[in-house]
Amino acid sequence: MDINFIKKIISILKWLIIALLTVLFGFLTILVSLFSPRLACLSTVKLWGKLILFFCNIRLKVSGIGNLSDKPLIVMYNHKSFFDIFCFSSFMPYDWRAMMKKELLNFPVFGQAVKIMGHYFVARDGSFEDRREVVKMLKKIKNGRIVFIAPEGTRNPNPGLLEFKTGGFFIARKTDTNIVPMIIDGAGDILDKGSFNIKPGTIVIKFLQEIDVSTYSSNKDGINDLREHTFKIFNQNL
């Protein structure tokens, strides 16, 4: 039997498993979130990520987790593939939320789960369409929990980095919430651009030291300096 045909069948099975796990744990997350979104994040969401990695034969190596603490932080990461969220969902020891595209709300069950948990949503281009929602978001982040933001604004399966968008740095500076860079290596090799073939492999995640955003001014120039400094740190560690 053709080896490529076998790989295709295995990948289809993996996607079916991902879909089934997402629906099952989506329902469970909704139910648990009615009582405690934090409990849902640390139980059903974590198990969802672990099982997807297990069934897709993906190993995860995490270092620098000591650079995180249970307080408001913005974790910025280089967004390589769909598997990024499966990865950090599977091991995060603290309550967290993520900045997501609004289109994800349209996915059955998953959309309802992430909405009831209190994740944050932006337009497809990464912009904020409603200023009133921005004010609410800034208050929640300042007094809330860890937030994951992809500063590139979209998945980048190619080598290197896309230009960082300003939005995440605006949020960080306006809320005085420090940034922790999270470097992801290997996620782009799991799923090639334009392909549905999920390959086994290892994804390496490294948390770097916290960036003190208070050392940058809150005006446009200061926010741009913070963005450029963070971009430089990512480039040096990729």
BAFI-3210 file (N, C-alpha, C; in Angstrom, 3 decimals, decimal comma, padded with zeros to 6 digits):
// residues 238
n [1|2|3|4|5|6|7|8|9|10|11|12|13|14|15|16|17|18|19|20|21|22|23|24|25|26|27|28|29|30|31|32|33|34|35|36|37|38|39|40|41|42|43|44|45|46|47|48|49|50|51|52|53|54|55|56|57|58|59|60|61|62|63|64|65|66|67|68|69|70|71|72|73|74|75|76|77|78|79|80|81|82|83|84|85|86|87|88|89|90|91|92|93|94|95|96|97|98|99|100|101|102|103|104|105|106|107|108|109|110|111|112|113|114|115|116|117|118|119|120|121|122|123|124|125|126|127|128|129|130|131|132|133|134|135|136|137|138|139|140|141|142|143|144|145|146|147|148|149|150|151|152|153|154|155|156|157|158|159|160|161|162|163|164|165|166|167|168|169|170|171|172|173|174|175|176|177|178|179|180|181|182|183|184|185|186|187|188|189|190|191|192|193|194|195|196|197|198|199|200|201|202|203|204|205|206|207|208|209|210|211|212|213|214|215|216|217|218|219|220|221|222|223|224|225|226|227|228|229|230|231|232|233|234|235|236|237|238]
n.u [000,850|000,471|002,664|002,200|-000,551|-001,292|-000,272|-001,958|-004,452|-003,963|-003,590|-006,137|-007,592|-006,415|-007,281|-010,002|-010,069|-009,123|-011,274|-013,405|-012,494|-012,435|-015,126|-016,247|-014,738|-015,258|-017,992|-017,799|-016,162|-017,785|-019,813|-018,356|-017,344|-019,544|-019,636|-016,966|-014,682|-011,921|-011,350|-012,133|-010,214|-007,897|-008,416|-010,402|-009,678|-006,899|-006,598|-007,741|-005,811|-003,573|-004,429|-004,825|-002,194|-001,077|-002,481|-001,733|000,879|002,899|005,575|006,379|008,543|009,330|010,783|012,032|009,742|009,636|009,808|007,288|004,501|001,758|000,045|-001,167|000,006|001,417|001,832|003,751|003,987|005,561|003,631|003,133|001,565|-001,637|-001,238|-000,050|-001,794|-002,813|-000,564|000,265|-002,048|-001,931|-000,118|-000,026|000,368|-001,114|-004,086|-005,328|-005,926|-006,652|-005,873|-007,950|-009,044|-012,121|-013,564|-013,369|-015,400|-017,478|-017,226|-018,830|-019,638|-016,831|-016,597|-018,589|-017,552|-015,044|-016,000|-017,658|-015,726|-014,312|-012,362|-010,477|-011,371|-010,587|-010,669|-010,238|-007,942|-006,527|-007,193|-009,061|-012,431|-014,411|-014,320|-015,326|-015,350|-012,638|-011,845|-013,106|-011,739|-009,090|-009,337|-010,016|-007,731|-005,742|-006,453|-006,611|-005,622|-003,041|-002,403|-002,394|-000,858|-000,382|001,988|002,526|000,129|-001,102|-001,031|002,203|003,692|006,148|009,794|011,466|010,194|007,079|006,316|005,818|002,659|001,210|-000,799|-000,791|001,310|000,499|-001,622|-000,160|001,412|-000,471|-001,831|000,118|001,187|003,479|005,579|006,113|008,200|007,547|009,058|008,489|009,425|009,525|006,827|005,926|006,869|005,239|002,884|002,730|002,603|-000,454|-001,006|-002,680|-001,560|-000,640|002,256|004,291|006,341|008,566|007,917|009,353|009,264|010,115|010,262|011,116|012,880|010,984|009,774|010,059|007,659|007,282|009,495|009,346|007,960|004,479|003,570|003,214|005,782|007,168|005,754|006,285|009,049|009,112|007,891|009,802|012,017|011,124|010,715|013,367|014,407|013,028|014,057|016,730|016,570|015,312]
n.v [-001,201|002,255|004,511|007,241|007,375|006,020|007,797|009,939|008,916|008,483|011,135|012,182|010,757|011,805|014,491|014,084|013,099|015,385|017,115|015,762|015,692|018,426|019,165|017,552|018,370|021,009|021,246|020,310|022,285|024,546|023,868|023,653|026,230|027,760|027,740|028,164|029,737|029,746|027,222|025,640|026,371|025,301|022,623|021,101|022,402|022,148|019,344|018,805|019,955|018,335|015,739|016,041|016,549|014,114|012,148|012,998|012,418|014,173|015,585|017,643|020,135|022,176|025,114|027,544|028,191|029,243|031,955|032,860|033,999|033,989|036,381|039,452|039,337|039,734|037,386|037,049|035,483|033,727|032,965|030,002|027,783|025,979|024,376|025,722|026,769|024,396|023,455|025,392|025,315|022,847|022,759|025,043|026,430|028,348|030,402|031,628|033,710|034,361|036,452|036,522|035,920|037,278|035,635|033,067|032,739|031,820|029,103|026,099|025,138|025,348|028,130|029,077|028,149|029,526|032,086|032,156|031,686|034,014|035,003|037,275|039,277|040,227|042,093|040,642|041,732|042,290|044,605|046,858|047,191|048,542|051,170|051,335|048,707|048,283|049,803|048,367|045,948|046,704|047,326|044,820|043,284|044,627|044,095|041,399|038,311|036,152|036,866|035,695|036,798|037,064|038,785|039,062|038,989|037,101|033,637|032,458|030,434|030,380|030,638|032,790|036,055|037,853|041,341|042,972|043,775|046,786|046,756|044,887|045,878|048,415|047,775|046,547|048,673|050,662|049,437|048,926|046,350|043,833|042,193|038,855|037,165|034,348|031,785|029,754|026,771|024,562|024,039|024,832|022,815|020,673|020,941|021,614|024,564|025,074|022,386|019,407|017,409|016,038|015,850|013,768|014,879|017,130|019,867|022,783|024,951|028,046|030,197|033,542|036,126|038,481|041,507|044,776|047,021|049,564|051,097|052,315|055,055|056,087|057,167|057,356|057,010|055,737|053,330|052,231|051,905|049,934|047,852|047,425|046,680|044,288|042,762|042,521|040,942|038,538|037,861|037,408|035,084|033,096]
n.w [000,000|-000,768|000,798|001,148|000,944|003,253|005,194|004,691|005,464|008,184|009,028|008,531|010,426|012,723|012,596|012,871|015,473|016,832|016,292|017,564|020,234|020,716|020,540|022,612|024,943|024,743|025,406|028,057|029,132|028,902|030,735|033,182|033,307|033,895|036,596|037,400|035,553|035,876|037,002|034,846|032,959|034,101|034,173|032,301|029,881|029,934|029,885|027,417|025,638|026,272|025,478|022,725|021,825|022,581|021,014|018,517|018,472|019,427|021,045|023,845|024,959|027,586|028,847|031,226|032,626|035,106|034,764|034,638|036,601|038,926|038,149|036,622|033,377|030,106|027,771|025,022|021,889|019,149|016,493|015,062|014,166|014,156|016,317|018,364|020,376|021,394|022,609|024,707|026,148|027,318|029,462|031,082|034,261|035,512|035,658|032,585|029,665|026,177|023,346|020,663|017,223|016,074|014,398|015,346|017,116|015,662|015,391|016,111|019,440|020,324|019,960|021,711|024,100|024,444|024,599|026,913|028,796|028,845|027,079|024,932|022,082|018,751|015,622|012,325|011,219|013,423|014,707|016,894|016,969|018,381|020,531|023,122|023,921|023,992|026,205|028,273|027,980|028,609|031,329|032,378|031,769|033,198|035,820|035,887|034,649|033,249|029,845|026,554|023,628|020,166|018,623|015,926|014,701|013,092|011,946|011,146|009,163|007,932|007,920|010,320|011,378|011,173|010,785|013,883|015,255|016,582|018,514|020,801|022,306|022,860|024,581|026,648|027,618|028,295|030,340|032,120|032,211|032,381|029,905|028,869|026,833|024,744|023,208|020,453|019,004|016,329|015,923|013,446|011,840|012,250|010,883|007,632|005,559|003,945|003,958|005,158|006,455|009,388|011,125|013,215|015,972|017,775|019,844|021,007|023,713|025,076|027,772|028,246|030,102|032,024|030,641|031,642|031,288|032,208|031,912|029,539|027,762|027,663|025,356|021,717|020,562|022,645|022,866|020,367|020,631|022,605|021,207|019,155|020,671|021,836|019,532|018,693|020,768|020,313|017,779|018,423|019,894|018,442]
ca.u [000,000|001,236|002,965|001,558|-001,969|-001,385|-000,077|-003,158|-005,493|-003,603|-003,841|-007,592|-007,992|-005,967|-008,172|-011,281|-009,868|-009,065|-012,636|-014,204|-012,021|-012,814|-016,561|-016,460|-014,202|-015,934|-019,193|-017,384|-015,641|-018,940|-020,474|-017,513|-017,182|-020,717|-019,310|-015,626|-013,827|-010,550|-011,293|-012,204|-008,909|-006,871|-008,816|-010,882|-008,866|-005,562|-006,696|-007,988|-004,518|-002,716|-004,912|-004,556|-000,764|-000,833|-002,997|-001,008|002,267|003,724|006,211|006,517|009,610|009,111|011,804|011,852|008,403|009,821|009,674|005,882|003,961|000,306|-000,314|-001,393|001,154|001,117|002,779|003,773|004,591|005,604|002,491|003,581|000,552|-002,794|-000,830|000,438|-002,753|-002,872|000,640|000,263|-003,208|-001,663|000,806|-000,035|000,035|-001,913|-005,253|-004,918|-006,852|-005,912|-006,442|-008,324|-009,812|-013,566|-014,119|-013,394|-016,684|-018,432|-017,054|-019,778|-019,159|-015,580|-016,878|-019,340|-016,661|-014,068|-016,729|-018,100|-014,526|-013,864|-011,224|-010,596|-011,547|-010,238|-011,004|-009,327|-006,672|-005,897|-007,586|-010,184|-013,468|-015,272|-013,489|-015,893|-014,870|-011,211|-011,767|-013,459|-010,653|-007,927|-009,618|-009,968|-006,348|-004,978|-006,827|-006,969|-004,741|-002,119|-003,044|-001,534|-001,038|000,558|002,227|002,542|-001,250|-001,635|-000,092|003,308|004,359|007,440|010,899|011,564|009,057|006,391|006,399|004,931|001,603|001,349|-001,902|-000,421|002,232|-000,376|-002,311|000,823|001,849|-001,607|-002,256|001,329|001,299|004,759|005,564|007,015|008,301|007,503|009,600|008,014|010,275|009,134|005,396|005,740|007,229|004,174|001,863|003,250|001,684|-001,330|-001,138|-003,461|-000,818|-000,084|003,441|004,782|007,551|008,782|007,788|010,110|008,780|011,011|009,838|012,248|012,696|009,936|010,153|009,425|007,148|007,250|010,697|009,028|006,895|003,186|003,182|003,383|007,199|007,532|005,137|007,061|010,348|008,836|007,648|011,070|012,865|010,591|011,014|014,793|014,579|012,557|015,022|017,959|016,335|014,722]
ca.v [000,000|003,495|005,124|008,556|007,129|005,676|009,033|010,753|008,318|008,757|012,555|012,361|010,242|012,773|015,646|013,643|013,050|016,778|017,647|015,115|016,174|019,835|019,209|016,964|019,219|022,293|021,131|020,215|023,597|025,427|023,493|024,013|027,688|028,361|027,832|028,719|029,728|029,403|025,765|025,098|026,607|024,444|021,212|020,602|022,974|021,547|017,952|018,903|020,153|017,157|014,603|016,318|016,316|012,678|011,404|013,434|011,982|015,379|015,782|019,046|020,455|023,540|025,628|028,935|028,415|030,049|033,363|033,200|034,003|034,111|037,797|039,947|039,366|039,495|036,452|037,204|034,293|033,652|032,091|029,184|026,869|025,708|023,594|026,597|026,844|023,070|023,326|026,107|024,861|021,557|022,782|026,285|026,185|029,456|030,816|032,467|033,947|034,664|037,381|035,668|036,520|037,170|034,559|031,818|032,661|031,154|027,654|025,516|024,663|026,029|029,560|029,318|027,869|030,601|033,303|032,081|031,727|035,398|035,351|038,581|039,099|041,366|041,915|039,765|042,431|042,542|045,913|046,894|047,901|049,295|051,785|051,010|047,356|048,411|050,292|047,223|044,985|047,212|047,180|043,395|042,817|045,249|043,479|040,018|037,144|036,069|036,959|035,327|037,622|036,823|040,139|039,065|039,220|035,955|032,518|032,636|029,138|030,539|030,972|034,195|036,724|038,947|042,584|042,967|044,781|047,683|046,588|044,214|046,737|049,479|047,208|046,336|049,951|051,377|048,752|048,662|044,897|043,427|041,213|037,699|036,528|032,887|031,354|028,435|026,200|023,231|023,933|024,972|021,561|019,702|021,126|022,471|025,547|024,558|020,930|018,892|016,260|016,291|015,003|013,664|015,681|017,764|021,325|023,325|026,257|028,666|031,486|034,416|037,008|039,500|042,842|045,817|047,998|050,902|051,822|052,945|056,046|055,587|057,803|056,552|056,677|054,762|052,050|051,710|051,451|048,665|046,875|047,125|045,969|042,923|042,108|042,208|039,810|037,337|037,540|036,898|033,802|032,103]
ca.w [000,000|-000,906|002,088|001,196|001,204|004,678|005,939|004,525|006,302|009,587|009,279|008,596|011,741|013,722|012,552|013,446|016,923|017,290|016,242|018,607|021,538|020,846|020,838|023,934|026,002|024,643|026,234|029,456|029,521|029,086|031,991|034,322|033,320|034,521|038,020|037,593|034,365|036,276|037,123|033,488|032,322|034,701|034,151|031,008|028,793|030,006|029,433|025,968|024,980|026,487|024,683|021,307|021,601|022,721|019,859|017,315|018,661|019,507|022,345|024,207|025,908|028,079|029,767|031,631|033,172|036,309|034,419|034,789|037,959|038,926|038,213|035,260|032,478|028,698|027,159|023,567|021,284|017,690|016,154|013,938|013,634|015,011|017,475|019,442|021,489|022,024|023,445|025,983|026,921|027,961|030,602|031,856|035,672|036,030|034,886|031,471|028,563|024,953|022,378|019,525|016,138|016,288|013,571|016,113|017,802|014,765|015,453|017,068|020,736|020,664|020,069|022,940|025,240|024,653|024,974|028,304|029,638|028,963|026,229|024,294|020,648|017,901|014,212|011,592|010,991|014,714|015,234|017,827|016,221|019,277|021,573|024,430|024,242|024,318|027,587|029,123|027,862|029,339|032,761|032,730|031,692|034,286|037,092|035,611|034,647|032,117|028,534|025,429|022,438|019,064|018,109|014,459|014,276|012,368|011,881|010,210|009,053|007,280|008,831|010,705|012,002|010,511|011,550|015,044|015,301|017,734|019,459|022,043|023,061|023,354|025,741|027,717|028,209|028,876|031,565|032,916|032,343|031,808|028,809|028,925|025,510|024,694|021,916|020,026|017,958|015,869|015,635|012,001|011,168|012,486|009,856|006,576|005,006|002,902|004,062|006,281|006,964|010,708|011,305|014,602|016,190|019,085|019,903|022,134|024,154|026,047|028,323|028,539|031,258|031,971|030,174|032,446|030,323|032,820|031,499|028,249|027,888|027,190|024,100|020,512|020,392|023,667|022,508|019,229|021,160|023,275|020,144|018,480|021,629|021,953|018,254|018,729|021,683|019,600|016,712|019,030|020,554|017,539]
c.u [000,886|001,405|002,293|000,065|-002,191|-001,249|-001,319|-004,292|-005,231|-003,897|-005,338|-008,117|-007,606|-006,887|-009,542|-011,196|-009,842|-010,469|-013,497|-013,810|-012,445|-014,292|-016,823|-015,994|-014,755|-017,189|-018,833|-016,887|-016,766|-019,607|-019,659|-017,388|-018,383|-020,487|-017,964|-014,809|-012,386|-010,384|-011,324|-010,852|-007,864|-007,233|-009,206|-010,043|-007,484|-005,585|-006,949|-006,665|-003,625|-003,127|-004,667|-003,091|-000,449|-001,270|-002,308|000,477|003,238|004,266|006,421|007,631|009,475|010,230|011,485|010,497|008,468|009,739|008,217|005,525|002,470|-000,100|-000,602|-000,078|000,645|002,216|002,664|004,542|004,591|004,632|002,815|002,487|-000,619|-002,375|-000,280|-000,501|-002,910|-001,715|000,499|-000,992|-002,860|-000,818|000,717|-000,473|-000,875|-003,106|-004,802|-006,081|-006,012|-006,644|-006,694|-009,038|-011,301|-014,190|-014,215|-014,701|-017,723|-018,310|-018,012|-019,061|-017,884|-015,837|-017,613|-018,447|-015,705|-014,756|-017,115|-016,914|-013,980|-012,593|-011,507|-010,606|-011,262|-010,667|-009,933|-007,961|-005,959|-006,291|-008,770|-011,266|-014,305|-014,434|-014,019|-015,436|-013,392|-011,044|-012,068|-012,321|-009,443|-008,128|-009,496|-008,526|-005,533|-005,237|-007,075|-005,854|-003,779|-002,901|-002,023|-001,886|000,035|000,828|002,324|001,138|-001,902|-000,615|000,966|004,083|005,747|008,536|010,904|010,270|008,388|006,573|005,395|003,905|001,733|000,362|-001,526|000,467|001,496|-001,087|-001,355|001,174|000,710|-002,100|-001,102|001,465|002,567|004,596|006,545|007,061|008,290|007,911|009,128|008,867|009,766|007,672|005,122|006,069|006,142|003,148|002,374|002,170|000,867|-001,552|-001,995|-002,780|-000,141|001,061|003,808|006,039|007,613|008,659|008,482|009,597|009,710|010,457|011,074|011,911|011,665|010,508|009,360|008,963|007,155|008,471|010,503|007,898|005,608|002,720|003,510|004,830|007,639|006,988|005,875|008,431|010,195|008,625|008,959|012,005|012,419|010,878|012,477|015,071|014,155|013,578|016,293|017,792|015,679|015,792]
c.v [001,252|004,180|006,490|008,437|006,817|006,926|009,925|010,240|008,612|010,211|012,839|011,896|011,213|013,988|015,308|013,604|014,458|017,373|017,067|015,594|017,615|019,970|018,712|017,904|020,640|022,309|021,104|021,563|024,593|025,149|023,929|025,529|028,406|028,568|028,511|028,626|029,350|027,889|025,107|025,217|025,610|022,963|020,760|021,124|022,338|020,107|017,872|019,034|018,930|015,996|014,817|016,074|014,828|011,921|011,804|013,104|013,165|015,520|017,275|019,205|021,927|023,927|027,084|029,238|029,233|031,543|033,822|033,249|034,286|035,559|038,266|040,050|039,224|038,595|036,610|036,041|034,395|032,559|031,290|028,292|026,755|025,055|024,444|026,578|025,488|022,910|024,064|025,814|023,659|021,641|024,024|026,042|027,254|029,731|031,784|032,681|034,301|035,717|036,584|036,477|036,283|036,012|033,242|031,651|031,921|029,633|027,083|024,960|025,403|027,525|029,910|029,138|029,026|031,908|033,285|032,106|033,135|035,712|036,687|038,417|040,392|041,057|041,079|040,395|042,775|043,876|045,774|047,779|048,838|049,843|051,480|049,620|047,376|048,845|049,151|046,209|045,421|047,062|045,730|042,886|043,354|044,556|041,981|039,015|037,211|036,088|036,607|036,183|037,255|038,163|040,208|039,254|038,065|034,834|032,790|031,324|029,203|030,853|032,463|034,730|037,689|040,199|042,538|044,101|045,589|047,365|045,997|045,075|047,958|049,007|047,075|047,647|050,687|050,732|048,506|047,167|044,428|042,301|040,091|037,087|035,002|032,443|029,936|027,959|024,801|023,091|024,030|023,707|020,499|019,744|022,111|023,422|024,942|023,068|020,558|017,695|016,613|015,312|014,912|014,509|016,233|019,276|021,804|024,725|026,789|030,021|032,295|035,331|038,094|040,841|043,882|046,945|049,421|051,731|052,517|053,942|055,500|056,280|056,895|056,100|055,606|053,374|051,415|051,200|050,094|047,553|046,451|046,338|044,510|042,128|041,660|041,001|038,506|036,909|036,920|035,478|032,750|031,138]
c.w [000,000|000,450|002,231|001,488|002,688|005,543|005,876|005,415|007,775|009,942|009,389|009,951|012,853|013,763|013,134|014,969|017,510|017,346|017,367|019,997|021,780|021,187|022,264|025,045|025,927|025,500|027,721|029,973|029,759|030,424|033,212|034,446|033,923|036,015|038,255|036,301|034,687|036,382|035,752|032,788|032,803|034,691|032,747|029,844|028,767|029,490|027,930|025,206|025,084|025,581|023,195|020,987|021,652|021,469|018,548|017,395|018,632|020,930|022,585|025,231|026,294|029,035|030,108|032,242|034,468|036,043|034,451|036,267|037,862|039,182|036,794|034,479|031,049|028,138|025,644|022,955|019,761|017,246|014,885|013,341|014,584|016,324|018,615|020,641|022,161|023,006|024,758|026,805|027,786|029,233|031,481|033,300|036,270|035,110|033,790|030,502|027,332|024,134|021,100|018,447|016,380|015,518|014,327|016,891|016,972|014,787|016,499|018,297|021,159|020,873|021,344|024,167|025,497|025,038|026,446|029,270|029,795|028,200|025,537|022,778|019,885|016,465|013,518|011,368|012,299|015,342|016,194|017,215|017,105|020,439|022,979|024,882|024,624|025,771|028,568|029,159|028,684|030,851|033,208|032,755|032,864|035,621|036,971|035,718|033,467|030,806|027,454|024,216|021,419|018,383|016,584|013,887|013,546|012,382|010,810|010,103|008,417|008,302|009,158|011,287|011,033|011,365|012,702|014,937|016,597|018,856|020,803|022,920|023,612|024,627|026,924|028,410|028,890|030,174|032,523|033,221|031,640|030,787|029,105|027,518|025,626|023,291|021,612|018,861|017,600|015,506|014,137|011,231|011,311|011,361|008,827|006,058|003,868|002,933|005,265|006,914|008,294|010,949|012,791|014,758|017,590|018,946|021,174|022,448|025,241|026,466|028,689|029,715|030,978|031,518|030,971|031,520|030,884|032,449|030,143|028,453|027,268|025,913|022,907|020,322|021,391|023,352|021,335|019,679|021,857|022,260|019,475|019,390|021,756|020,681|018,208|019,619|021,021|018,548|017,284|019,579|019,653|017,031]
res [m|d|i|n|f|i|k|k|i|i|s|i|l|k|w|l|i|i|a|l|l|t|v|l|f|g|f|l|t|i|l|v|s|l|f|s|p|r|l|a|c|l|s|t|v|k|l|w|g|k|l|i|l|f|f|c|n|i|r|l|k|v|s|g|i|g|n|l|s|d|k|p|l|i|v|m|y|n|h|k|s|f|f|d|i|f|c|f|s|s|f|m|p|y|d|w|r|a|m|m|k|k|e|l|l|n|f|p|v|f|g|q|a|v|k|i|m|g|h|y|f|v|a|r|d|g|s|f|e|d|r|r|e|v|v|k|m|l|k|k|i|k|n|g|r|i|v|f|i|a|p|e|g|t|r|n|p|n|p|g|l|l|e|f|k|t|g|g|f|f|i|a|r|k|t|d|t|n|i|v|p|m|i|i|d|g|a|g|d|i|l|d|k|g|s|f|n|i|k|p|g|t|i|v|i|k|f|l|q|e|i|d|v|s|t|y|s|s|n|k|d|g|i|n|d|l|r|e|h|t|f|k|i|f|n|q|n|l]
***
